[in-house]
Amino acid sequence: MVGAGYAGMAAAVTLAQRGARSVVFESGPVPGGRARRVATQGRTLDNGQHVLVGAYATLFSLMRAVGVPANAVLRMPLELRYADGVRLRRLFLPEPLGLLGGLLAARGLPWRERLGALRFMRALRRLGFRLPEDCSVQQLLARHAQDGRIGHYVWKPLCVSALNTPPERASANVFLAVLRDTLAGGEDASDLLLPRVDLSRLFPEPAAAWLATQGGELRCGSTVRELGALRAQFDAVILAVGPHQLKALAPQLARDFEYQPIYTCYLQYEARIRLPLPMLGLAHGVVQWVFDRGALTGDKGLLAAVISAQGDHQQMTHEALAAACHRELAAALPSLPPPQWSQVIAEKRATIAVGASLARPAIDTGMPGVFLAGDYTDPEYPPTLEAAARSGVRAAQSALQA
Ligand SMILES: Cc1cc2nc3c(=O)[nH]c(=O)nc-3n(C[C@H](O)[C@H](O)[C@H](O)COP(=O)(O)OP(=O)(O)OC[C@H]3O[C@@H](n4cnc5c(N)ncnc54)[C@H](O)[C@@H]3O)c2cc1C
């Protein structure tokens, strides 16, 4: 296995569950890849705030298998609450009543648009959440008159958060797959799950510990530079590296994807500073969501402001961006004092851009004994932790069959 991100560790765990021993080579000092703990300037942070949803069935099953305790995440029913008072919350009712009731009880969205959203969901159900011809999310929303306030506060933020691609470019069919499995999924499928431990401890490290009990091994700080030597040494090789990292190992398999960034700005305030809930939306500036790390990881007074996908913020210095984030937070949270410190972590190639009709590479590479895993290979999901986990399981199954 090359790569100890969520995909590589999912593959290694799946192999071990079927009795196959694997060695995982990882360049970095800790496992996790694009979802990892980083030690920087004497602080321990995540490379970016992550949100999981109830529909992440494959990942949760693997987490349970390697002994991650349920309290490693904070589970909450879907709630989109904005600092300006707009609020949509799924109600504790069996589906589809939970979403229906939530839309009817929503605050700050006109009646006409809330009823329109229910009609939109009905129309999507009739279509089986799949368009015969893909288009952009923006076009889909315009076609169904969903581009007013409901578009601004609900659909577009969901698109950017899930696909990390602006609605004018994002694939409607990938967005519909997300809506099908979350809003229109089972009762808990749209729940939000926020990590209470760092991202390496959330799955990759417990997976590595469990793997060791099964005879497997994780070697951190171990960059694979040549595929040939691995192929000679092992029965199968799973390349679970990021899409842009494939070029160095197997140029014939690499593709020229476009990428989208995710910026996380950490702002440390006095310990008494808290958000009214662990995740709050800001809908009028550069910050999209802000997370209360005190309520999650116990880092009191630490807020994480998240900016997904491309935007003007990419032209700002980190100092200017942190100052802009603080200004937006101060406008939303009265009498917020200046931060004691701030730190921006910019993941410039956080994920591939998921444009309309994007083709994904197959897990089976055509090279004997070589398989691909990674968030970018899932045929229908956006590049997420769940897509990574699903791809790892599928790559392991293909390797075992071969
Ligand atoms: C800031 C940020 C926020 C995000 N937010 C969310 C979110 O809220 N929810 C969500 O579901 N997803 C989110 N994502 C996406 C999610 O993190 C990724 O989809 C997932 O982590 C990808 O996992 P992967 O295993 O496919 O790839 P990676 O995590 O990229 O793993 C590849 C691994 O391979 C290693 N590697 C590469 N080359 C070599 C080599 N030659 N030898 C050895 N090792 C090598 C790398 O070091 C890396 O550890 C976010 C991503 C970022 C960056």
The ligand as a Gaussian input file, in Angstrom:
#p B3LYP/6-31G(d) Opt

LIG

0 1
 C       -8.728000      21.324000       4.347000
 C       -9.585000      20.169000       3.939000
 C      -10.890000      20.067000       4.425000
 C      -11.681000      18.984000       4.051000
 N      -12.936000      18.872000       4.593000
 C      -13.629000      17.723000       4.412000
 C      -14.825000      17.495000       5.126000
 O      -15.292000      18.342000       5.886000
 N      -15.463000      16.302000       4.955000
 C      -14.959000      15.324000       4.134000
 O      -15.554000      14.234000       4.062000
 N      -13.826000      15.531000       3.421000
 C      -13.152000      16.699000       3.545000
 N      -11.978000      16.896000       2.873000
 C      -11.548000      15.886000       1.897000
 C      -10.846000      14.718000       2.570000
 O       -9.861000      15.166000       3.471000
 C      -10.185000      13.879000       1.462000
 O      -11.187000      13.477000       0.561000
 C       -9.507000      12.623000       2.002000
 O       -8.716000      12.896000       3.124000
 C       -8.640000      12.025000       0.884000
 O       -8.052000      10.828000       1.346000
 P       -7.160000       9.935000       0.394000
 O       -6.684000       8.802000       1.230000
 O       -7.890000       9.643000      -0.856000
 O       -5.922000      10.846000      -0.042000
 P       -4.792000      11.547000       0.845000
 O       -5.356000      11.949000       2.153000
 O       -4.200000      12.622000       0.003000
 O       -3.721000      10.405000       1.125000
 C       -2.636000      10.161000       0.296000
 C       -1.444000       9.794000       1.158000
 O       -0.398000       9.282000       0.327000
 C        0.848000       9.744000       0.832000
 N        1.830000       9.642000      -0.255000
 C        1.810000      10.304000      -1.449000
 N        2.850000       9.908000      -2.228000
 C        3.522000       8.962000      -1.515000
 C        4.663000       8.160000      -1.786000
 N        5.321000       8.249000      -2.932000
 N        5.109000       7.317000      -0.827000
 C        4.452000       7.198000       0.363000
 N        3.341000       7.928000       0.665000
 C        2.875000       8.791000      -0.262000
 C        0.530000      11.173000       1.260000
 O        1.475000      11.659000       2.166000
 C       -0.858000      10.994000       1.879000
 O       -0.783000      10.718000       3.265000
 C      -11.184000      17.997000       3.167000
 C       -9.888000      18.114000       2.661000
 C       -9.085000      19.170000       3.044000
 C       -7.694000      19.263000       2.516000

